[in-house]
Amino acid sequence: MSKRAKVNGGRVNGGRLEFLPPQIPTRVGRPPEDEGWVHEANLDGYRTQIIIDNAGVRLYSKNGRNWTTKYWPIALAVDLPCRTAILDGEVIVPGEQGASDCPVLEAAIWNEPSRLVFVAFDILHLDGRDLGSLPLLQRKQALWQLVEPGLGKIQYSEHFEGCALALFRTVEKIGLNGIISKRADSRYRSGLSNTWLKAK
């Protein structure tokens, strides 16, 4: 078998899971109003992927750059009950409403990395299993069980069902930067996606 053979939602290279290009939401003017979608606040942080395997913990930017040294407090805080995993999320500096302030985030990366938090919203791989082929809500359930939602360095991104437009207006009023709507039954696919929509 090739050393770069595809294994369970990632690629193995010398026993290490490799970075997977993220799924990217399509920008829209209004959130979807039909059924079958779930919605999350747009955190407006830095898209980040955490990889856990027998080589340790690594954090990657959305372009696949290894930013583990920049995000070292998060890497040190990863202590999850799994052998291998790939988590998708955003690094933020939480504000009053939970979203990130981009100028503060940029400054914190270089000057106060202890303020950084990783908010996980998807899981692509867990202990040898490809979860990317599962429907979104099943992946969210697996992620919730793994992360054990709390207020530590690794947090869980809650999702909401119901009227997207009402949620969109609410997050605007409290100063958040829009919402991400995702098809509840969607599989994870790298690249630009019409099953993930960003309204802001």
C-alpha positions in Angstrom: 0.0 0.0 0.0 1.3 3.5 -0.8 2.5 5.6 2.1 0.0 8.2 0.9 -3.0 5.9 0.7 -6.2 7.5 1.8 -7.2 6.3 5.3 -10.4 7.2 7.0 -11.0 10.9 6.2 -7.4 11.9 6.1 -4.1 10.8 4.4 -1.4 8.9 6.3 2.2 9.9 5.7 4.6 7.9 7.9 1.8 7.3 10.4 0.7 10.9 10.5 -2.7 12.2 9.5 -2.5 15.0 6.9 -4.3 18.3 6.6 -7.6 18.2 4.7 -8.7 21.3 2.7 -11.7 22.8 4.5 -15.3 23.1 3.3 -16.0 26.8 2.4 -19.4 28.4 2.7 -20.9 30.3 -0.2 -21.7 33.9 0.5 -25.4 34.8 0.2 -27.5 37.9 0.9 -30.1 36.2 3.0 -30.1 32.9 5.0 -32.1 30.0 3.6 -35.8 29.9 4.8 -36.7 26.4 3.8 -36.5 23.4 6.2 -33.5 21.1 6.6 -30.9 23.6 7.7 -29.2 24.3 11.0 -27.5 27.6 11.8 -24.4 28.8 13.7 -23.1 32.2 14.6 -20.3 33.4 12.3 -17.4 33.7 14.8 -15.3 35.7 12.5 -12.0 34.2 13.7 -9.2 32.3 11.9 -10.3 29.0 10.3 -8.2 26.3 11.9 -7.9 22.5 11.7 -6.6 20.4 14.7 -5.0 17.1 13.9 -4.4 14.6 16.7 -2.4 11.4 16.0 0.5 9.4 17.2 2.8 12.3 16.3 1.0 14.6 18.7 -1.2 17.6 18.2 -0.9 20.0 15.2 -2.9 23.1 14.2 -3.2 24.3 10.6 -4.5 27.4 9.0 -7.2 27.2 6.3 -4.4 27.1 3.7 -2.7 24.2 5.3 0.1 26.1 7.0 1.3 24.6 10.3 0.5 27.2 13.0 1.1 25.0 16.0 3.8 27.2 17.4 1.6 30.3 17.1 -1.3 28.5 18.7 0.8 26.7 21.3 -1.5 27.3 24.3 -4.3 25.6 22.4 -2.1 22.7 21.4 -1.0 22.2 25.0 -4.6 22.3 26.2 -5.8 19.5 23.8 -6.5 16.5 26.1 -9.4 14.7 24.4 -10.5 11.1 24.9 -9.3 9.8 21.5 -6.3 8.4 19.8 -6.7 10.2 16.5 -9.0 13.0 15.3 -9.4 15.9 12.9 -11.4 18.8 14.1 -12.6 21.8 12.1 -13.2 25.1 13.7 -12.0 28.7 14.3 -9.5 30.3 16.6 -10.9 33.3 18.3 -10.4 35.7 21.2 -13.9 35.6 22.8 -15.6 39.0 23.1 -18.6 39.9 25.2 -21.0 38.0 22.9 -18.6 35.1 22.2 -17.5 36.2 18.8 -14.0 37.3 18.0 -12.6 40.8 17.5 -10.2 40.4 14.5 -7.7 43.2 15.4 -7.6 41.8 19.0 -7.2 38.3 17.6 -4.2 39.3 15.4 -2.5 41.1 18.3 -3.2 38.2 20.7 -1.5 35.7 18.3 1.8 37.6 18.6 1.6 39.1 22.0 -0.9 37.3 24.2 -1.5 33.8 22.8 -2.9 32.7 26.2 -6.1 34.5 25.2 -6.7 32.2 22.2 -9.6 29.7 22.2 -10.4 27.1 19.6 -14.2 26.7 18.8 -14.9 23.4 17.1 -17.8 23.1 14.7 -17.1 19.9 12.9 -15.2 16.6 13.1 -13.9 14.7 10.1 -12.0 11.8 11.6 -12.2 10.0 14.9 -10.1 6.9 16.0 -9.7 5.5 12.5 -13.2 6.3 11.3 -14.0 8.7 8.4 -16.8 10.9 9.8 -16.8 13.2 6.8 -19.2 10.9 5.0 -21.8 11.1 7.8 -24.6 13.6 7.8 -23.7 16.9 9.6 -25.9 16.3 12.6 -24.3 12.9 13.3 -20.9 14.6 13.1 -22.0 17.3 15.5 -23.2 14.7 18.0 -19.8 12.9 17.8 -18.1 16.2 18.3 -20.2 17.2 21.2 -19.5 13.9 23.0 -15.7 14.3 22.4 -15.3 18.0 23.3 -17.7 18.0 26.4 -18.9 21.6 25.9 -17.4 24.0 28.4 -15.4 27.2 28.7 -11.9 25.9 28.3 -9.5 26.3 25.4 -11.4 23.8 23.3 -15.0 24.8 23.0 -18.1 23.5 21.0 -20.0 25.7 18.5 -23.7 25.4 19.3 -26.1 25.1 16.4 -29.7 26.3 16.1 -32.8 25.1 14.2 -35.9 27.1 13.2 -36.2 30.5 11.6 -32.9 31.5 10.1 -34.0 35.0 9.4 -35.0 35.7 13.0 -31.6 34.3 14.2 -29.8 36.4 11.6 -31.5 39.6 12.8 -30.8 38.7 16.4 -27.1 38.2 15.9 -26.9 41.5 14.0 -28.5 43.3 16.9 -26.0 42.0 19.4 -23.0 42.8 17.1 -22.1 39.4 15.7 -21.1 39.1 12.1 -23.9 37.1 10.5 -24.6 33.3 10.5 -23.5 30.1 8.8 -26.3 27.9 7.6 -25.6 24.2 6.9 -27.7 21.4 5.5 -28.4 19.1 8.3 -27.9 16.0 6.1 -24.8 17.3 4.3 -21.6 15.4 4.0 -18.2 17.2 4.4 -16.7 18.1 1.1 -13.5 20.2 0.7 -13.8 23.4 -1.3 -16.6 25.9 -2.0 -20.0 24.4 -1.0 -23.6 25.3 -1.6 -24.6 23.1 1.4 -22.9 25.7 3.7 -24.1 29.3 3.3 -22.7 32.4 4.9 -25.1 35.4 5.4 -23.6 38.6 6.8 
